[in-house]
Amino acid sequence: MINRDTIDNIITTARIEEVIGDFISLRRRGVNLLGLCPFHNEKTPSFTVSPAKGIYKCFGCGKAGNSVNFLMEHEHFSYPEALKYLARKYNIEIEEEEQTPEQLQELNEKESLFNLNLFAQQYFTKTLFETEEGKAIGLSYFKERGIREDLMHKFQLGYNPRKRDAFSEYATNNGYKREYLIKTGLAVETENRLYDRFHERVIFPIHSASGRVLGFGGRILTGEKNRPKYVNSPESEIYNKSKTLYGIFFSKNALISKDNCYLVEGYTDVISMHQAGVENVVASSGTSLTHDQVRIIQRYTSNITILYDGDPAGIKASFRGIDMIVEQGMNVKIVLFPDGEDPDSFARKHHPSEVEAFISKNAANFILFKTKLLLDETQNDPIKKAALIKEIVLTISLIPDGITRSLYVRECSSIMTISEQVLLNELNKKLRTRFNKDSSQKEIEPEPIVETQISAESQSPFDLDSAEYQEKEVIRLLLLYGQEILHIKKSADDLEEISVIVADFIVHEILSDELEFENSLFKRIFQDYIAGRENDVIPDRAWFLDHSDAEVSKTAVNLVFSPYELSQNWLKNNIQVETEESRLKMHIEHTILAFKSKKIEKMIAEIQQKLSNAISTQEQKSLMTSLLELKKQSIRINTRGLGRIIIR
């Protein structure tokens, strides 16, 4: 259990732009930062981060929160895990009792799988460096591959012993459940016995973007023909191969700073490139590139350079996957290494500066590269050349931007010695076909459901008598300015002003008229202000942004977040702009009066309804008295504070 003081320290220390910047590329726009939302597929950035408020919000899908919420949503952390991640990032010490095997078993399944993978990684790494078998076999192999020990530690490489159940036995003896060993794929069950999936293999842990161990890759070092060279963890609740890129945790900062992603195939390619000083590199781990993997890269950069070992057949087989990258509006380049070389071997044989220089010099635009490669195979055969034209035009048609498409048409026309008009005609056919297909799908497919931003109650049909808007405005002012000081007069005729805290003033005004909130979430937030006022500890905005109730936290974020902020240039140039803060007193008074007015209007409507159904004279008289009193209050409020006269 993490105490509240430590939690407050973590949240206060964490810089939201740094936390989120570890996962997506952010560009400054005014005082806020903007990027592509990691929670839904979009091509135009709508994900906004406010460093001043310490919150984020996507104006496309509605996701919002603070640093902790982001980690919970993006990395599927539990609340304590998100706090621990931030504590590690900012070197904040958390005093916590070590968990016993019994407590570990009580964790939810997903956390248990993550804990088991971490336990396994530590076991494999320790075995590699501290056991005779590990040093003789695993460590020797890595050294033969030219991998330095600091890189082995960085990537947490390991070794699983020859004994077939060495790890499974060790894990069960330390309290880990058999079912989790099987679900993570660390063990396989045969005739009611557990055996290690990775026995007698060197181990490559596979990390998430936040550094959690999702799974493992294991390479056998013997020449046994009946055993595959590489074995990977199977799909599980925490590991999805198509949504994972090897090395992303170690490369994400370089992807942003270099604004380019080098894409390779294998684990050692990534490690050797890092050793050569080239860190903006990830691997698809032998699988064809997927949409999800492309979107992960797109969070950090729009530029991909694919590094190939020079095999033309392998390159052509990957064309469809690369077309998918082009369709996302990304810039794709290809680098071919000399025959017999791959990124791993080339990086080991050359100086880091030579590796960078080679990639820079030989990077070719994918579409032009594809055109030249296929053109060489046509050998002036008209049928093959016609097929080539269709193939190239199909790729160009995937480019979202019209200007870019036109430029490629011109370039490819020159390379293939064919008129631009022929290519344009074919291109227009492809675009019309795609447009018609998309249009027909839109007629059938339902519109995506956008997540509610305040509460389910706000999705009901609009009620003219509802005070939802006024309630929302009161809570928004409390969240934004609850700790501020107001200077108000004791009465209209009194010249003397007194100082009062905004939260005190608003709570007093509403409670004095015995008014209540209808929206349940707004009511809960207001109750916290009442409790704080009674205990002389008025909660600040951060209290609600980091509220243990996710609905309250989300509501608070949505209320305080604005995509528009006053530019610092206006302030530097002494340009006077009227802001909400500059007229805060007037705005608060106006909001409270509007809140009261709306509540009274609703009460009047309810009494009028009762009056129309009243039978006895006494009941009618009582209702009329209440009605007249409410109308007097309504007239007093609307003429005094709102600048309008109500006539009923």
NUMARDO-834613 format. One record per residue: x, y, z of N, C-alpha, C, O in turn. Coordinates in steps of 0.1 Angstrom, whole numbers, plus 5000, padded with zeros to 4 digits. Example, Ala and Ser with C-alpha at 12.3 -4.5 7.8 and 13.67 -1.06 7.14 Angstrom:
513249435078512349555078513249675078514249675085/512849785071513749895071512950005079513450115080/
end
This chain:
500949885000500050005000500950125000501850145008/500650224991501450344990500750454997499550484994/501450525006500650625014500450755006501050774995/499450835011498950945003500051055000500051114990/500951075010501951175008502851134997503251224989/503151004996504050954985503350974971503951014961/502050934971501250954959501251094955501451124943/501051184964500951334961502351374955502451454946/503451324961504751354957505051314942505651384934/504551184939504751134926503951214916504551244905/502751244919501851314909502351454907502351514896/502851514918503351654917504651664909504851754901/505451554910506751554904506651524889507351574880/505751434886505651384872505251494862504351574865/505951504851505651604841504951534830505451444823/503651564828502851494819503351484804503251384797/504051594800504551604787505751504785505951454774/506451484796507551384796507051244796507551154789/506051214804505451084806504851044792505150934787/503951124787503351084774504251094763504151014753/505251184764506351194753507151064752507851054742/507150984762507850854761507050754752507650654748/505850784749505050694741504550744728504250674718/504450874726504050934713504751064711505251124720/504951104698505651224695504651344696503551344691/505151444704504251564706504951684700506151694700/504151764694504551894688503952004695502752004698/504752114698504152224705503252304696503552334685/502052344702501152434696500652534706499752504714/501252654706500952744717501552694730502652654731/500652704741501152654754500852504755501352444765/500152444746499852304747500752224737501452284729/500552094738501352004729500251914722499251884727/500551874709499651804701500351684695501451684691/499551574694500051454688498951364683497751394685/499351254676498351154672497851074684498651024691/496551054685496050984696496450834696496250774686/496950784707497350644708496150554710496250424710/494950604713493850524717492850504705491950414706/493050574694492250544682493050584670493950664671/492650524659493350554646492950684640491850704637/493950774639493650904633494850954625496050914628/494651034615495651084607495951234609497051284607/494951304615495051444619495151454634494151404641/496151504640496351504655495151574662494751694658/494651514672493551574680493851544695493051584703/494951484698495351454711496151564717497251594713/495651634727496151754733496651734747495951674755/497851784750498451774763498651914769499252004762/498251934781498352064788499352054799499052004810/500652094797501652084808501252174820501552134831/500652284817500252374828499252304838499352324850/498252234832497252164840497652024844497051964853/498651974837499051834840498051734835497951624841/497351754824496351664819496451654804497051734797/495751554799495651534784494151514780493351474789/493851534768492551504763492551484748493251564741/491851384743491751364729490351414725489351374730/490351514715489051574711488451484700487451524694/489051374697488551284687487751164694486551144690/488351104704487650984710487251014724486450934730/487651134730487151164743488051114755487751154766/489051044752489950994763490551114770491051204763/490651114783491251224790491751174804491351074809/492651254810493151214823494551284826494951374819/495151234836496551284840497551174837497251074830/498751194842499851094839499450954843499750864836/498850944855498550804860497450744851497550624848/496450824848495350774839495850724826495450624821/496850804820497350774807498050634808497850554799/498850614818499550484819498650364822498850254816/497550394829496550284832495850254819495550134816/495550354811494850334798495750274787495350184780/496850334786497750294775498550164777498650084768/499050154789499850034793499149934801499649824804/497849964803497049864811497549834825497549724830/498149944831498649934844497549934854496449994851/497749874866496849894877497250034883498250084879/496450084892496750214898498050214905498950304903/498350114913499650104920500850094910501850144912/500650014900501649994890502050124883503150144880/501050204879501250324873502050424882502950484877/501750424895502450504904503950454906504850534906/504150324906505450274907506250304895507450334896/505650304883506350334871506850484871507950504868/505950574876506350714877507450734888508350814886/507250654899508250664909509650624904510650694907/509750524896511050474890511550584881512750614880/510650634873511050734863511650854869512650914864/511150904880511551024887512351004900512551094908/512850874901513650834913513050874926513750934935/511850844928511150864940511050734948510550634942/511450734960511550604968510150574973509450654979/509750454971508450404977508750294987509350194984/508350314999508550215010507350125010506250175012/507650005007506549905006507049775010508149735007/506149705017506549565022506649475010505949475000/507649385011507849285000506649185000506249145010/506149154988505049074987505448924989506448874983/504648854996504848714998504248634987503448694979/504648514985503948434974502448424975501748424965/501948424987500448424989499848554984498848554978/500548674987500048794982500148804967499248864960/501148754961501348754947500148674940499648714930/499748564946498648484941497348564941496448534933/497248664950496048734951495848844941494848904940/496948874934496948974923495948934912495748814910/495449034905494548994894495448924883496648934884/494848854874495548764865496548834856497648794855/496148944851497049024842498349064849499449054844/498149124861499249164869500149044873501349054874/499448924875500248804879501148764867502248714869/500548774855501348734843502548824842503648784839/502348954844503449054843504549024854505749024851/504048994866504948964877505748844874506948834877/505148744868505848614865506848634854507948584855/506548714844507548744833508748824838509848794834/508448914848509648984854510448894862511748894861/509848804869510548704877511348614868512548584871/510848574857511548484847512748564841513748504840/512548684837513648764831514748774841515948754837/514448804854515548814864516248674866517448674867/515448564865516048434866517048404854518148354856/516548434842517348404830518648484830519648434827/518548614834519648704833520748654844521948654841/520248624856521048574866521748444862522948424865/521048354856521548234851522648254841523748184841/522548354832523448384822524848424828525848384824/524748514838525948574843526548504855527748524858/525748424862526248374875526348224876526748174887/525948154866526148004867527147954857527448024847/527747844860528847794851528247754837528847784827/527047694837526447664824526047784816526347794804/525547884823525148004816526348074810526248124799/527448084818528648154813529248074802529748134792/529347944803529947854793529247854780529847844769/527947854780527147844768526547974763526848024753/525648034772524948154768525848274766525848344756/526748304777527548424776528648414765528948514759/529148294763530148264753529448294739530148354730/528248254737527548284724527448434722527748474711/526948504731526748644729528048714727528148814719/529148674734530448734731530948704718531648784711/530748584713531148544699530448624689530948654678/529148664692528448754683528848904684528348994677/529848924693530449064694529549154703529749274702/528649104711527749184719528449214732528849124740/528649344735529249384748528349354760527149334758/528949334772528149304783527249414787526149384792/527649534785526649644789525449634780524349674785/525549594768524349574759523549454764522349454763/524249354769523449234774522649274786521449234787/523249354795522449404806521349494802520249494808/521649584793520649684788519349614783518249644786/519549514774518449434768518049314777517149244773/518649304789518249204799518349064793517448974795/519349034785519448904779519748794789520148824800/519448674786519548564796519848434790520048414778/519748334798519948194794519048104803518948124815/518448004796517647904804518347764803518747724793/518647704815519447584815519047464807517847464802/519947374806519647254798518547164804517747104798/518547164818517547084825516147124820515847244821/515347034817514047064810513047134818512147194813/513147124832512147184840512847274850512247304861/514047324847514747404857513947534861513847554873/513547604852512747734856511447694861511047754871/510647604856509347574861509347524875508547564883/510347454878510547404892510847524901510247534912/511747604897512147724905510947814907510747864918/510147834897509047924898507947874907507447944916/507647744906506547684915507047684929506247704938/508347664931508847664945508747804951508847814963/508747904943508648044947507148094947506948214949/506248004946504848044948504048084936502848124937/504648064924503948104912503047984907503447874907/501848024903500847914899501147844886501747904876/500847724885501047644873500347704861500847714850/499047744864498247794853498847924847498747944835/499548004855500148124849501448094841501748154831/502147994846503347944839502947894825503647914815/501747834824501247784811500747894803500947894791/500047984809499448094801500448194795500248244784/501548214802502648304797503448224786504148284779/503248094786504048014777505447984782506247924775/505748024794507047984800507247834802508347784802/506147774804506147624806505047564797504047624794/505247434793504247354786503947234795504847184802/502747194794502347074803502246954795501546944784/502946844799502946714792502746614803503546594812/501646534801501346424811501446474825502046414834/500846594827500646654841502046694847502146724859/503046714838504246764843504646894835504246904823/505246984841505647114835507047104830507947054837/507247154817508547154811508847294806507847364801/510047344806510347474802510247484786510847404779/509547584782509547604767510847644762511247614750/511647724769512947784764514147704770515247764770/514047584774515147514780516347504769516147484758/517547534775518747524767518747624755519147594744/518247744758518247854748518747984755518548004767/519348074746519648204751518348284749517448254740/518148384758516748444759516848594756517748664760/515848634748515648774744514348824750513248794744/514348894761513048944766512449044757513149124751/511149044755510349134747509649234755508749194763/509949364754509349464763508249554756508249564744/507449604765506449704760507149834759508249844763/506449934754506950074753507350124767508150214768/506750074777507050124791508050044798508450074809/508549934791509549854797509149724804509949654810/507849694804507349574810507649454801507549464789/507949344807508249224799506949154795506249114803/506749154782505549094776505748944773504748874775/506948914769507148774765508648754762509448834766/508948644756510348604753510548544740509648484734/511848564735512248484723513448404727514348454735/513548284723514648194727515348134715514648084706/516648134715517348074703518147954708518947964718/518047844701518747724704520247744699520447804688/521147684706522547694702523147564697524247554691/522347454698522747324693522247304678521447384674/522747204672522347184658521247074656521147014646/520447064667519346954666518346994655517747104656/518146904646517246934634515746924638514846984632/515446854649514046834653513546954662512346954667/514447044665514047164673514147294665515247314659/513147374665513247504658514347594663514647594675/514947674654516047764658515547864668516247894678/514447924665513848024674512447984679511747924672/512248014692510847994698510448114705511248184712/509248164703508648284709507548244719506948134718/507348334728506148314737504848314729504748384719/503948234733502648224726501848354729502148424739/500748374722499848484725499248464739498948354743/499148574746498548564759497748694762497648774753/497248704774496448824778497348954777496849064776/498648934779499549044779500549054767501149154765/500548954759501448954747500648924735500048814733/500749024726500149004712501249044702501649164701/501748944695502848964686502649074676503549144673/501449074671501149174660501049314665501049414657/501049334678500949464684502249504692502249594700/503349424689504549444696505749464687505849404676/506649554690507849574683509049554692509149614703/509949464688511149444697512049564697512349624686/512449604709513349724710512649854712513349954714/511349864712510649994712510950064725511050184725/511049994736511350054749512650124749512850234755/513650064743515050124743515250224731516250294731/514250234722514450314710513550434709513750524701/512550434717511450534715511950684716511550764708/512850714725513350854725514150884713514051004708/514950794708515750814696514850824684515150904674/513750754683512750764672512250914671512150964660/511950974683511451104683512551204679512351294671/513751194685514851294683515351284669515651384663/515451164663515951144649514851164639515051174627/513551154644512351164635512451064624512151094612/512950944627513050834617513150704625513650694636/512550594619512550464625513250364615512750354604/514350304620514950204612514250074616514250034627/513750004606512949874608513849764603514249754592/514149664613514949544609514049424612512949434616/514749304611513949184612514149114626513149074632/515349104631515649024642516149094655516449204654/516149014666516649064678518049114678518349224682/518949034672520449074672520649194663521649274665/519749214652519949334644519749454652520549554651/518749454661518449574670519649594679520149704681/520049484686521149504696522449554690523149634695/522849494678524049534672523949684667524949754667/522849724662522649864658522849954670523450064669/522249914681522449994693523850004697524450114701/524549894696525949884700526849974690527850024694/526349994678526950084668526550224670526950314662/525750254680525350394683524150434676523750554676/523450344668522250374661521050324669520850194669/520350404676519350364686517950374681517050314687/517750444670516350454665515950344656515650354644/515950224662515750094654514850004662515049984674/513949934655513049834661512949714652513349724640/512449604657512349484648510849434649510249444659/510449384637509149324637509149174641508149104641/510349134645510648994650510148884641509548784645/510448904628510248794619508848784613508648704604/507948864618506548864613506348974602507149074602/505348954594505049064584504549184592503849164602/504849294588504449414595502949434595502349404585/502449464607500949474609500549624610501349714613/499249644608498649784610498949834624499349944626/498849744634499049784648500549824650500849924657/501449754644502849784646503249924639504050004644/502549944627502750074620502250184629502950294629/501150164635500550274643501450304655501550424660/502150204661503050224672504150314667504550414674/504750284656505850364650505350504648506050604650/504150524642503550654638503350744650503350864649/503350684662503250774674504450854676504450964683/505650804671506850864674507450944662508051044663/507150884650507650954637506850904625506150804626/506850994615506150954602507150904592506750884580/508350874596509350834586509850694590510350674602/509850604581510350464583511350434572511150454561/512550384577513550334568513750184570514150144581/513450104560513449954562514849904557515249934546/515549834566516849784563516749634559516349554567/517149604547517149474541518549414539519549484538/518549274539519849204538520249184523521249124520/519449244514519849234499519149124492519449104480/518249044498517648934491516348994483515449024490/516449004470515349054462513948984464512949054465/514048854465512848774467512148814480510948834481/512948834491512348874504511749014504510749034510/512449094496511949234495510649244488509649304493/510549164477509249164469508149104477506949154476/508449014485507448944494506849044504505749024509/507649154507507249244518506549364512506049454519/506349374498505849494492504449524497504049644500/503549424499502249454503502149514517501349604520/503149464526503149524539503649664539503149754547/504549694529505049834528503949924523503850044527/503149874513502049944508501149994520500550104519/500949914530500149944541500750064549499950144554/502050074549502650194556502450314548502150424553/502550304534502250424526500850474528500550594528/499950374529498450414531498250494544497350574544/499150484553499050554566499550694564499650774574/500050734552500550864550502050884555502450994557/502750774557504050774562505050774550504750724539/506250824553507350824543508250704545508750684555/508350624534509050494535510250494526510150534514/511350454532512650444524513150304526512850234536/513950254516514550124516516050134516516650214509/516750054524518250044524518549894521518149804529/519349874511519849734508521349724513522149804508/521549624521522949604525523649514514522949444507/524949514514525649434504525349284505524949244516/525549214494525349074495526049004506527249034509/525348914513525948844524525948924538526348874548/525449044537525449124549523949154554523049164545/523749164567522549214572522849314582523949344585/521849384588522149494598523049454609523849534614/522849324614523649274625525149264621526049324628/525449194610526849174606527449304602528649324604/526749384594527249514589527649604601528749664601/526749614611527049694623528249654631528949734636/528449514631529549464639530949484632531949494638/530849494618532149514611532549654608533649684603/531649754611531949884607531849984619531149954629/532550094618532450194628531050264628530450274617/530650304640529250364640529050474630527950484624/530050554628529850664618529650614604528950674596/530350494601530250434588528850374586528250374575/528250324597526950264596525950374592525050354583/525950484600525050594597525250644583524250674576/526450664579526750724566526250624555525750674545/526350494556525950404546524450404545523850414534/523750414556522250414556521750544549520850544541/522350654553522050784548522250794533521350844525/523350734528523750744514522850654505522550684494/522450534511521750434503520250424505519550344499/519750514513518250514516517550564503517750674498/516650474497515950504485514450514488513950434496/513750614482512350624483511650494479512050434468/510750444487510150304484509450294471509750204463/508650394467507950384454508850384443508650314433/509850474443510850484432511750354432512050304421/512050304444512850184445512050064439512549984431/510750054443509849944438509749954423509749854416/509550074417509450094403510650044396510549964386/511850084400513050044394513349894395513749824385/513049834407513249694409512349604399512849514393/511149644399510149564390510449594375510249504367/510849714372511149744358512249664353512249624341/513249634361514349544357513949404353514649334345/512749364358512349234356511349224344511049114339/510949334338510049334327510749294314510149234305/512049324313512849294301512149334288512049254278/511549454288510849504276509649414272509149424261/509149334281507949254278506649344281506449384292/505849374270504749464272503749414283503149494290/503449284283502549224293503049254307502249294316/504349224309504949244322504949394326504749424338/505249474316505249624319503849674322503749764331/502849624316501449664319501149624333500449704341/501549504337501349464351502049544361501549584372/503349584357504149674365503449804367503349864379/502849864357502149994358501049984368500850074376/500249884366499049864375499549854390498949904399/500649774392501249754405501649884411501349914423/502449964404502950094409501750194411501750264421/500850204402499750294403498850254416498350344423/498750124418498050084431498750134443498050184452/500050134444500750184455500650334456500350394467/500750404445500550554445499150594449498950694456/498150514446496750544449496550544464495550594469/497450474471497250454486497750584493497350604505/498450664487498950784493497850884496497150924487/497650924509496451004512496551144506495551204503/497751204505497951344500497951354485498751284478/497051434479496951444465498151504458498551464447/498851604464500051664458501151564458501851554448/501251484468502351384468502051284458503051234451/500851244456500451144445500951204431501451124423/500651324429500951384416502451384413502951364402/503251414424504751414422505251274419506151264411/504651174425505151034422504750994408505450924402/503551044404503151014390504151064380504550994371/504651184383505651244374506951164374507551144364/507451134387508651064388508650924381509550884374/507550854384507450714379507250714363507650624356/506550824358506450834344507750844337508050784327/508650924343510050934338510850804338511450774329/510750734349511450614351511050504341511850434335/509650494339509150384331508950434316508450354308/509350554313509150614300507750594294507550534284/506850634302505450634298504750764302505150824312/503750804294503150944296502550954310501950854315/502551074315501851094328500351074327499751024337/499851104315498351094314497850944315496850914321/498650854310498350714311498250674326497350604330/499350714333499350684348498250754355497650694364/497950874351496850944358495450884355494650874364/495250834343494050764340493850644348492750614354/494950564349494850444357494650474372493950404380/495350584377495250624391493850664394493350624404/493250744385491850784388490850664388489950674396/491150564380490250444381490350384395489350344401/491650364400491850314413491150394424490550344433/491350524423490750614433489250604433488550604444/488650604421487150594420486650464426485650454433/487350354423487050224428487050224444486150174450/488150284449488250284464487150374470486550334480/486950484464485850574469484550514469483750524479/484150444458482850374457482750264468481750244474/483850194470483950084480483750144494482950084502/484450254497484350314510482950364512482450354523/482350424502481050484503479950374506479050394515/480050264499479150154502479250094516478250054522/480550084521480750034534480150134545479650084555/480250264542479750354552478250354553477650384563/477550314542476150294542475650184551474650184557/476550084552476249964560476749964574476049934583/477950014575478550014589477950124598477750234593/477750094610477250194619478350294623479550264622/477950414627478850514631479550474644478950414652/480850504645481550464658480950544669480550654669/480950474681480350524693481450604700482450554703/481150734702482150824709481850814724480750824728/482850794732482750774746482150904752482551014749/481250884762480651004769481751074776482651014782/481651204777482651284784482351334798483151374805/481051334801480651384814479951264822480451224832/478851224817478151114823477051064814476651134804/476550944817475450884809474250974810473450974800/474051044821472851124823472851234812471751274808/473951284808474051394798473651354784473451434775/473451214782473151164769471551154768471151124757/470851184778469351174777468851294769469651394768/467651294763467151404756467151534764467051534776/467451644757467551774763466351814771465251814765/466451854783465351894792465452044794466452094800/464452124790464552264792464552304807465152414810/464052224815464052254829465252204837465452234848/466152134829467352074836468352184839468452284831/468952174851470052264855471452214852472352254858/471452114843472752044840473852144836474952134841/473552234827474552334823475052414835476252434836/474152464842474452554854475252474864476252534870/474852354867475652264876477052244871477952254879/477152214859478452194853479352314854480552304858/478852434852479552554853480052584867481152634869/479152554877479552574891480752484895481752534901/480652354891481752264894483052304886484152284892/482852344874484052384867484852504874486052504875/484052594879484652714886485352664899486352714903/484652574906485252514918486652444915487552464922/486652364904487852294901488952384896490152364900/488652484889489652574883490152684894491352714894/489152734902489552854910489152834925489152924932/488852704929488452684943489352734953488952774964/490652744950491652784960491952934960492652994968/491353004950491653144948490953234959490053184966/491353354960490753444970489953554962490353614952/488653574968487753674963487753794973487753764985/487553914968487354024977485954074974485654134963/485054054984483654094982483154184993483754185004/482054254990481454345000480554265009479854175004/480454305022479554235031478054255026477254165028/477754375021476454405016476554505005477654565003/475454524998475454624986475854764991476454844983/475454805003475654935008477054955016477455065019/477654845018478954845026480154865017480254795007/480954965021482154985013483354895016484154875008/483254835028484354745032484254615025483254555024/485454565021485554435014486154335024487054365032/485754205022486354095030486953995020486453985009/487953925025488553825016487953685019487753645031/487653615009487053485011487553385000487753424988/487753265004488153154994486953124985485853114989/487253114972486253084962485352964966484152974965/485952854969485252734973484352764985483152714985/484752834995483952875006482752955002481652925006/482953044993481953134989480853064981479653074984/481252974972480252904963479552804972478252794971/480252724980479552624989478552694998477452644999/478952805004478052885013476752925006475652915011/476952984994475853044987474852934983473652954984/475252814979474352714975473752644987472552614986/474452624997473952555009472952645016471952595022/473152775016472252875023470852875018469952905025/470752835005469352824999468952674998467852644992/469652585004469352445005469052384991468152314989/469952424982469852374968470752244966471752234973/470352164957471152034955471352014940470752074932/472451934938472751904924471951784919471751684927/471551784907470851664901471751564895471651444897/472851614888473851524882474651454893475151524902/474651324893475251244904476751274905477251274917/477451284894478851304895479151444900480051464908/478451544895478651684901478351684915478951754923/477351614920476951604934478051554942478351604953/478651444937479751384945480951474946481551484957/481251554936482351644936482051754946482851804954/480751804946480351914955480451864969480751944978/480051744972480051684985481551684991481751705003/482551664982483951664986484251804991485051825000/483751904984484052044988483352085001483952155009/482152025003481452045016482251985027482552055037/482751865025483551795035484851875038485251885049/485451915027486751995029486552125036487352165044/485352185034485052315040484852295055485352375064/484252185059483952155073485252115080485352135092/486252055073487452015079488652105077489752075080/488252225071489252325069490452285059491552335060/490052185051491052135041490352125027489752025024/490252235020489552245008490352164997491552204995/489752064991490551994980490952084969490152164964/492052054963492452134951492152054939491651944939/492452114927492152054914492751914913492151824908/494051904918494751774916494051664924494151544919/493451694935492651594942491651524933491551404934/490951594925489951544917490451484904489951384899/491551544898492151484886492751354889492851264880/493151324902493751204905492851124915493251044923/491551144913490551084922490550934920490750884909/490350854931490350714930489150664922489250554916/488050744921486950704912487250754898487350874896/487350664889487750704875486750794868487150884861/485450784872484450864866484651014871484451104863/484851024884485151154889486351224883486351344879/487451144882488651194876488451234862488851344858/487751154854487551184840486651314838486951394830/485651324847484751444846485551564849485351674843/486451554859487251674863488151714852488251834849/488751624845489651654834488851724823489351824817/487751664819486951724808486451864812486351954803/486151894824485752024828486852134828486552254825/488052094832489052194833489952214821490652304819/489752114811490652114799490052214789488852204786/490852294783490452374772491552364761492752384765/491152344749492152334738492752474735493752474728/492152584740492652714737493252774750492652774760/494452824748495152894759495753034754496053044742/495753134763496353264759497853244756498553204764/498253284744499653284740500453374749500153484752/501653314752502653394760503153524752503553614759/503053514739503453634731502653754734503053864734/501353734737500453844740500853904753500954034754/501253824763501653874776502953944775503154054781/503953884767505253954765505154084759505854184762/504254104749504054224742503054324749502654424744/502654284762501854374770500454404763499954514764/499954304756498654314750497554274760497554164764/496754374763495754344774494554264768493854314759/494254154773493154064769492354034781492853994791/491054054780490154024791489953874792489553804782/490353814803490253674805489253634816488753724823/488953504817488053464828488553504842487853544851/489953484843490553514856490353664859490253704871/490453754849490453894852489053944856488854054862/488053864853486653904857486053784865484853764864/486853724873486453604880485353634890484353554890/485453744898484453774908483053784901482053724905/482953864890481753884883481153754877479953724878/482153674872481653544866481153444876480153374874/481753444888481353354898479953394903479053304905/479753524906478453574910477353544900476353504904/477653564888476753544877476353394876475153364874/477353304877477153164876476253114888475353034886/476553164900475753124912474253164910473353094913/474153294906472753344904472053264893470853234894/472753234882472153154871471753014877470652964873/472552954885472252824891471052834900470152754899/470952934908469852954917468552984909467552924912/468653064899467553104890466952974884465752954883/467852894878467352774871466652674881465652614878/467252664893466652574903465252624907464252554909/465152764909463852824912462852804901461652774904/463252824889462352804877461852664877460652634875/462652564881462252424881461252404892460252334890/461552464904460552444915459252514912458152464916/459252624905458052694901457252604892456052584893/457952544882457252454873456552334880455452294876/457352284890456752164897455552204905454552134906/455552324912454452374920453252404911452052374914/453452454899452352484889451752354885450552354883/452552254883451952124879451152064891450052014888/451652074903450852034915449552114916448552054920/449652244914448552334915447352294905446252294909/447752254893446752214884446052084888444952054883/446652004896446051874900445551884915444951784920/445652004921445152014935443652014936442952064927/443151944946441651934948441152024959440252094957/441752014970441252084982441752234981442752264976/440852324987441152464987442452494996443252574992/442552425007443752445016445052405008446052485009/445052295001446252264993446552364983447652404981/445452414976445652524966446252644972447152714966/445752684984446152804990447652794994448452884993/448052674999449452645004450352654992451452714992/449952594981450752594969450952734963452052774958/449852814963449852944958450853034966451553114961/450853014979451753094988453253054984454053144983/453552924983454852884979455252944965456352984963/454252944956454552984943454853134942455753174935/454053214950454353354950455653394956456453474951/456053314967457353334973458553304963459453374962/458353194956459353154946459453254935460553284930/458353314931458353414920459053544925459753604917/458853574937459553694943461053674943461853764939/461453554947462853514947463453524933464553564930/462653464923463153464909463353604904464353634897/462353694907462453834902463653904908464353974902/463853874922464953944929466353894923467153974921/466453764920467753714915467953764901469053804898/466953754893467153794878467353944876467953984867/466754024885466854164883468154214890468754314885/468554144901469754194908471054144901472054224900/471054024897472353974893472553934878473653934873/471453904871471553844858471153954847471353924835/470654064851470454174842469254144833469154204822/468254064838467054034830465854034839466053994851/464754064834463454064842462653944837462353924825/462153864847461353744844459853794845459553844856/459053764835457653794836456853664834456953604823/456153624843455353494842453853524844453053434843/
end
